[in-house]
Amino acid sequence: VSKGRDMGFGAVLGFFSKLSAGTGEQILSRQTTRLMEHMWMPEMLTFFYAHGGFYLSNFLVSKGIPLLVFMWLLVLLNDAESNFEAFNAQSLGEDTPAASVMAKMLISQFGWIMVVFLIAGMAPLLFETTFQNGFLPGAFRAVKTLLTLSPLHFIFQAKLIGTYVTNELIYGGAKYVATGRGLPIERRSFISHESPQTGKPIAGLYNEYAPLAIYDGVELFAGCLLAMQAGGLQVEEGTRQALTWWMIALFMNVCSWCFAPFVFNPYQFDWKSYKEDVYHWANYFKDKPEPWLDWYKSGLDAGKGIRPSPTAVVFSLVIVGAWYTSLINKMHLLQSVFPSDSYNVLIQLFVVLPPVGVSGAFCLAVSALLVTGEVLKQTYGRCCGHHRDGDEAEFGEAPRLIEWPSASKGHDVWRPRLIWMAIAVGVFDTGEAVWALYQLVRIGWTKSFLAGIVLKYTEVTMLLSLVESFYQLKPWYDEEEQATGQEAVPPCLNNRLADVLLSALDFWLLSHRMLRDMVVSSFVLLGLLPFALLDCLRVCLAGQNSNLCNMHNYLIFRNMGPNTTAAANDWHMKQEDAGAGAETEEYVLGVPIPAALEQAPAPASAPAQGMIPTGNLIDLHSVSSATAAPPFVTGGAPSGGGGGGGREG
């Protein structure tokens, strides 16, 4: 297998991640500025397109549709309420409502011209294969690339490229990423867990791609649902049909950002493997919070300096300000219509405040109870003579302590199960938000209610980012830490009150972040469920020993080769029969190497020195009969996922 070929989805994106980060460093360098200052305009534009311009354009493409959805939703929810005739568009002499205005704007940008851009993007591949093999093979290659869902791969790739290059421009920290070039034939787990044989951690696709794209994909999907609920598709029949291209673009972006890593994962929809994914997902949140907490802390970079840039802060303020202005205008209008109600001021206050009061009080109460219980337990232990310095305290059936940077090492704080804290915090936040906006629901102002929900969500998100920034600050009093070897806290909080406040802050932050991961991962798992059920039905109808109807394998590998089904069946039987410590065996097309070499035809004539007899090459792949993936190494080498995972053999 030659270098750069047969790369899987993760290897391709890992390769682009380090290229994008390196390009961000190039953009910031003085050498790039000096080079472009001494170039003529054509050469400068060519240099820009081949280097930083390509990566920046991917960032703009990935941000285009979310910004359009934000504008679409903002204009729709800022429109007059349908049951408030005095401020309807028709009553003001305007014949075009907000939904029609936004629909015409979207139609002008997303129409049949999308096909032209799609063909233009495939032109290099079409021309190259046409020059090499003729027009028909080139056209067949292009069509096969589309049918194997290559647009989903490239949409996801553009998202990751934009994320890495902008993160490098804002934060820095580019480093080498060891991608590897393994064949894309191993199924990766949905979520991280420990191997039952070795006890070593196994990385999951969700943990790898959730912060990069899956979170944004779920938010984009929620924004689309809110826009449709606000009447975004309630336009004229001809306009609604023209919006089909816009809906296709939304559908492709949501599917790519949420499901592309799993679509291009070999054997993702195998029913047994899917049930294992559900089992590991449930244990990931239910039993012990340490795996999730370690993963979250690794992305938080606690104590390494504040991360948000001024640009990100300004952008967040603009988003919150836009929704605040839209909602407060509706509330002023409500106060003008009903001036006799004395509680209008309180209603406006509750409408615009973030729903964190009840959840914050709950976390504070739990923290105070746990710290008080620890104090009483330590006091009782000293009185009875059972307490020794350095011993870990035990408090009934209380769960294990979760270490966190904010807790002083001299005052350990007990943590309850985070999953129940997350569920309780989610219920409290939702209940507080609905209660604050109930008056809008009572009078039938649906658009104002949805605008209030979006405002409260953005406010909570911004507050969570501020709390994370607090943890990202460098520890207080570094000299004291070096002298005592313990993590220091401010002198004004160096007591039990510090434990209560900082532990409550821990609870509040961790509960919200775990709730987000529970909701997002559940959404992705439910989205994969229908395809797993179809695979289960396929196995029931075609039999366990038949792999001919597995269309997902055709999507991943494109060309299964002559003995793929036999190789797959042989591998599955070995997986069931062999133990964890089985020896490694060499395979070619499901046949052991000695037998394959005996079956291979001899070359017609000895090749010259330095030449390779390409007509009689045998692709060899070493797989473990117990733990490796099926030996799908064929003459047409498998490509790494629907068109984007490297070149096809």
N, C-alpha and C positions, 0 to 999 in steps of 0.2 A: 504494500500500500504506500503510495508515494506521499510526500509531504504536502500538506494543504488539501488533501482529498479525503472524502469519507468522514468529514467532521460532523459531529452531532450538533444539536441545537445549542446546548450549553457551551460547547467548545467554540462555536462561531461567535456567540455573544460575548464570551470571555475574551476572545481575541479582539473584538471591536471595543470592548471596555478599556483595555489598555491602550489601544490606538487613540481612542477619544480623549482619555486623560493626557496622553502625551501630546496630542494636538492642542489641548488647552494650555499646556506649558509652552508650546511653540508660539501660540498667539500672544502670550504675555512677554515673550522674549524680545530683547532689543535687536537681535539678529534678523528676525522677521521684518521688523520695521525698516531696518537699513536695506535689506534686500529689495523690498517693495518700493522704497524711495528711489532706487537706482534703476528701476525697470521702466520700460515703455508701457503704455496703457494696455495693449494686448497681452504682453507677457505678464504684467501684474495681475490682470483679471484671470489669466490661465493659472498662475501660481495660487491665487486666492481660491479658485474653484477646486483645484486639486488638493488643497490642504485645509485651511481653516474654514473656507466657505462651504465645503461639503458637509462638515459636521454642524456648523451653525444653521445651515438650511434644514438639516434633519431636526434640530431643536425647534425651529419655527414651524415645521410641518406637524410635529407632535403636539405643539401647543395651540395650533390653529383651531382645531375642532373643539377642545374644551373652552376656549375663549368665545367661540361662536355660540356654544350651548349656554354659557354664562350670560351673554347678551340676549339671546333668545328668551331665556327664563326671566331675566330682569325686566325686559320690555313687557312680556306677557303678564307678569304678576304686578307690574306698575299700572296696568290698564284699569279702566273703571270696572266695578263689579257688575255682574249681569243683572242683579236684582235692584240696582240703584239707577233707575231710569233718568234721574235728573242729570247725571254725569255720564250718560252713555255717549258713545261716539256719534250716533245718529242724531241725538237731541242737540248736540253742539254744531250740527251742520257738517260733520265729517263723515264721509261715506265709507272710509276704510278703517276698520278696527286694527288693533295692534297685531293680532294674529296674521292678518293679511299682509300688513307691512313687512313683518319679519319673514313671512313665507316668500314674498317677492324678492327680498334681499338674498335669502338662501338659495332660491332658484337661480338667481343670476350668477352665483358662485359654484353651485353644484348642479350640473346638468349633464347632457350627453358629452360635453367636452372632457369629462372624466375619462372616457374611453380613449380619447386622444392622448392624454397624459399617460395612461396605462400603456398604450402601444409605444409611446416615446420612451418610457422607462425600460421596455423590453427590446427596444431597437438594437442595442449592442449585442445582446444574446442572439437575436434573430439574424443579424448580419454576419456575425462570426460563424455560426453553425451553417448558414447558407453558403458562405464562401468555402467552407471546408467540405461539406457533404451535399450541398444542393438545397434548393428551395423547399422541397417537400419535407426532408428530414429536419430542416431548420424550423419550419412552421409546426411540425409535429412536436418538436422539442419545446417550442414556446407554448403550445396548447397544453402539453403535459405539465409544464411548470405551473400554469394557471390552475389546472385541475387538481394539482397536489397542494393547493392552498398556499402558494408562495406569497400572495399579498398579506396574509396574516403574519407570516414570518417577518417580512420587511417593515410592516407597520410597527411590530414589536421592536425590531432592530432600530428603527428611527427613534423610538421612544427612549431606548437605553443609550443610544449615542448622544441624544440631546441631554439626557440626565447627567451622564458622565462628563461631558465637555463643559457644561455650565457649572457643575459642582467643582470642577477643577478651577474654573475661572473665579469662583466665589470663595471656595475654601482651600483649594490646593490639596496636596497630599497624594500626588500621582505616584504609583509604584508598579513594579512588575507583577503581572498576573500569570501564574503557571497554568496555562489552559490545557495542555495535553492534546493529543490527537487520536484518542481512542475511537474505535468503531462505534457508531450510534446504534448499538444493539442491546444495551442494558436498560432495563426499566428502572427509573429512579422513583423513590418513594415520594408520596405527597407531602409529608411533613417529617421533620427530624425526629429520630427515635434511636434507641440503642439496639444494636444487633443482638438477637437472642443467642447466637452462637459465641460471639467474641466479646460482647459487652461494649464494643466501641461505638461511638456515635455515628449515625448515618445521616448525611445531609438530605434535606427535603427540598423539593422544587418551590413549595410555598415560602419557606424561609428565605430562599435565595432571591426570589423575584417579587415578593409582596411589597417591600419598600420602594422598589424601582418602578413598578407598573401596576400591580394588581390593586393596590389601594386607589390609585387614580382611576382605574377602570371601573371599579364599583361606584365611585363618586360620579363618574360620567354617566353610568347607567341610571343612578338615582336622579340625576339632573334631567335626563331624558324623560323618565317617568313623570316627574313633576311638571315638565313642560307640556306633556300630553294631557295631564290632569288639568292644567290651566287653560286648555283649549288651543294648544299650538297647532293642532290638525283640523280645527273647526273652521275651514276655509272653503272657498268655492271648489266644485268638483274638479275642474281643470287644474287649478292650483294644487289641489291635494295630489293629483296624479303626478304633477311635475316635481313634487317634493319627494318622489320615490328615490331619486338619486341621493338626496340628502339623508334619507333614512338608511339607505344602503351604506353610505359612508359612516354613519353613526354605528350601525350594526357591526361593521367590520372592525371599527376601532374598539368597541366594547368587547367583542369576541377575542380580538387579538390581545388586548391588554390583560384580560382576565383569564383566558384559557389557552393562549398560544403555547406556553411551556408544557402544558399537559397534552395538547393535541399532537405535538411533535415528540412526545415521550413514547418510546416503543412499549407495546403491551399495556398501555395506560388503562384501557377499558376491559382488561381481563377481569372476570367477575371475582375470582379468588383474591387477586391482588387488590381490587377495589375494596373488598371487605377488610383486608388487612390495613388499607389506608384509613378506613373509617375507625378501625380499632385503635390504631396509633394516634389518630386525631383526637379521639375521645380521651385517651390516656394522657395526651400531651397537655391538656388543660385540667383534667380531673384529678389525677393522683398526686403529682408533685409539681409545684410551680418552678422548680429549679431549671429544667430545660428551657422553658419559655423565658424565664427571667434572664438566664445567661445569654440567650439570643438577643433579647431586647437590650440588655446592657451593652452588648458588643456593638450595636448600632448607635447607642446613645453617646458613647465616648465620654462618660462622666469624668469630670475633673481635668479634662484636657483643653479647656478653653471654650468660650462661647462660640456657637456656630452660625446663628442666623446673621445674614448680611443686611446692611441698610436697605438694599434693593428688595429683599424678601420681606422686610418689615413694612416698607412703604406699600408693597403690593398687597400684603394682608390688610393693612389699614384701608386701602382703597376698596377692597372687596367688602369689608365690614361697613365702611362708610356708605357704599352704594346701597346695600340692603337696609341700613339704618335710615337713610334718607327716604327710600321708597316707602318704608313702613310708617315712619313718623308723619309723613304727609297724609297717609290714610287716617292715622289717628287724629290729626288736627281736623281733618274733614269730619270725622265722627263726632268730635267735640263741638264743631260748628252746627251740626245737625241736631245734636242732643245736648244743648248747653245747660239744661236743668239738672243733669245727673252730677251729683257731688263727687262721685268716685272716678270721674274721668281721668284725673291726674294720677291716681293710683293705678288705673288700668294702663295708661301709657307707660308708667314706670315699670310695671311687671312685664309688659310686652317687649320692651327693649333690653331688659336685663338678662344676662345669661342664666340658664337654669342650673346653677351650681350650689344654691343655698342648702337644699335638703341633703344632697349627697355629701357636701362638705361637712355639715353638722353630723351626719351619720359616721363618716370616717373619723371625725374628731372624737365622737363618743366611744367608738370602738377602740381607738388608740388610748384614750384615757382609762377605759376599763382594763385593757390588757396591761398597761404600765402599772396601774394600781394593783392588779393581781400579782404582777412580778414583785413589786415592793413588799406586799404582804407575805408572799411565799419566801422571799429572802429573809424577812424579819422572823418568820416562824422557824425557818431553818437555823438561824443563829441561836434563837431561844432554846431549841431542842438539841443543839449541838450537832446537827446533821450537815451543816453547810461548810464547805471548804472553798477557799479562794481558788479560782480557776476552773471549778467544776461547772459543767453545763446544767442549768436548772431544768427541772421537769415539772410540768404543770398539768397533771391529769392526762387527758387525751389531746392536749394542744398540739397542733402541727409543728413541724420543725421550723427553726428560725431561718428567715431569709435574710442574708446579709445584704446591706444596701449602703451606699456611701454616706447618706445623710445621718445614719444612726451612729452615735458615738460608741466606739468599741468598748468603753467602760460601762455602758448601759445598754445591754441587749434588750430588744423589744420583740415580743412574740407576735407572729403574724398569723392571722386566720387563713383559711383556704381562699386563695385569690379568686377562684371561680365563683364562689358565692358572693364575695364582695363585688365582683364585676357585674353579676346579674342584679344585685341589689342597687348598685349605683346606676345601672341602665334604667331600671324601673323608676327610681327616684327622679332622674333627669327627665325622662319622658313624661312622667306624671306632672312634674312641675311646669314643663313647657306647655303641655296641653291645658293645664289649669290656668296659666297666665293668658293663653290665647282663646279661652273658652268663649268670651264675649263676642269675638269675631265669628266663631262658629254659630253662636246663637242667633245672630242677625243675618246669617247667610253670606258673609263676606269670605268666600273660599279662597280667593286670590290673596287677600291680606293674611289669612291664616297660613297659607303656604309660604308667603314671604317671611312671616314671623318664624316659622320652623327653620327656614334656611338661615335667617339671621342668627338664631340661637345656636344652630350647629356651627356656623363660622366663628361665633364668639367663643364657644367651648373649645374649638380647635385651636384658636389663637391663645387661649389661656393655657392649654396643655403644652403648646410650644414654649410659652414663657416659663412654665415650671421646668420643662426639660432644659431650657437655657440656664436656669438656676443650678441644676445639677451639673451642667457642663462647665460652670465656672471653676477655676482652679481652687483647690482647698484653701481654707482660711489658715493663716498663720503657719506657713511652711516651716519656719524655724522651730516653732513649738513641736510640730510633728517630727522633725528630724531629731529633736532632743528627747522627746518622750517615746517615739515610736508608735504613737496612737494618733488617730485622726482627730483633729481639733474642731471645735465649734466656737462660734462667737462667745465672748465672755458673758454677754447679757443673757445667753441662752444655755450656759453651761450648768444645767441642772435637770431635774425631772421634767420641767416644762419644755425643755428642748426636745426630749424624747417624745413627749406627747405631740407637739406641733409638727416636728419633722416626720414622725411616724404617720401622723394623719395625712401629711402631704404625700408621703410614700403610697399610702393606701389609695388616695384619690387619683394619683397619676397612674399607678399600676393597674387599678381597676378599670379605668377608662381605656387604657391601651390594650389590656387583655380582652375587654369587651369588643373592641374594634377587630382584633384578630379572630375572636370567636365568630362574629357576624360575617366577616369577609371570607374566612375559610369555609364556613357553612354554606355561603352562597356559591362558592366555587365547587364544593363537593356536590351540592344539589344540581348544579349545572352539568356535572359529569355523570350523574346518576342515570339519565335516560340512555346514554350510549353504553354504559356498563350493563344495563338491563337488555339492550339489544344484543350485546355480545353473549350474554347468558342464554338468550333465546337462540342465537346462532349455534352455540355449542349443543343445546338440547335438540335442535332439529338436524344438524349436520353430524353430530357425534363428536366425542372428545378427540378422536383420532383424525379428524379432518380439519385442515386449516385453509382450504381453498376459498372459503367465503369470507375470510377476514379482510375486509376492505381497509381497515386501519393499517394493517401491515403493508398493503399495496400503496397506501398513502405515504408511509414512512420510507419504505425501501424501494418503491417504484418498480424495480425489476427483481422479482423474487428468485429467478433462476430455476434450473430444471429440477433440483432436488430439495427445494426449500421446505416443502411440506414434510418430507421424510426427515429432514434435519430438525425441524421444529418438534415433531413427534418424538424423535430420539432424545432431544434435549429435555423435553418435559418428563419423559420416563426416567431419565437419569436424575433429574431434580428430585423426583419422588423417592427413588431407590437409593441414591448415593448418600453417604454421610457427609458431615461438615469437613472432614479432613481428607477427602478423596484426593488422589493424585491428579496432577495435571496431564491432560492428553491433547494431542494435536489433531485438529480436524480440518478437512477441506470438504465443503458442501455436505457436511454431516457424515463424512467417511473418514476413519482414522488415516493419518498421513501415510503410514506404510502401504496400506491398501490403495490409497489415492495415487501414490507414486507408481505402484504397479499398474494401475489402470491408465495412467497418463501416456499418451502416444509419444513415441520417440520423435525427435526433430528430423525433418527430411534430410538436412545436411548440417554439419557442424558449423556454428556461427563463427564469424571472424572474431579475433581478439578484441574485447571491448564492446562487442555487440551483444544484444539481448534478443533471444528468439521470442518475439512478442506473441507469435501465434500459439505457443505452447506454455505460456506462463501459468503457474498455479498459485493462487493467492492463499497463503497460509495464515491461520489465526489460532493462537493458543488460547484455549478456554478451559476452565476448571469444570469437571463433570459435576461438581456439587454446587458451585456458587456463581459461575459465569453465565453469560447470556447465550442464547442459541447461536450456533455457528452459521449465521446467514452471510457467508462470504461467497459471492458469486462472481461470474465473469463480468457482469454489469454491477460494479461496486455500489452499495447502498449509499444514497445521499442523505445528509443530515437534515431531514425534515423538509417537506414541501417546497423545495425550490431555493430555500435560503441556506440550507445546511451544507454549504460547500458545493463543489462541482460534481456533476454526476458522471459516473464512469461510462 
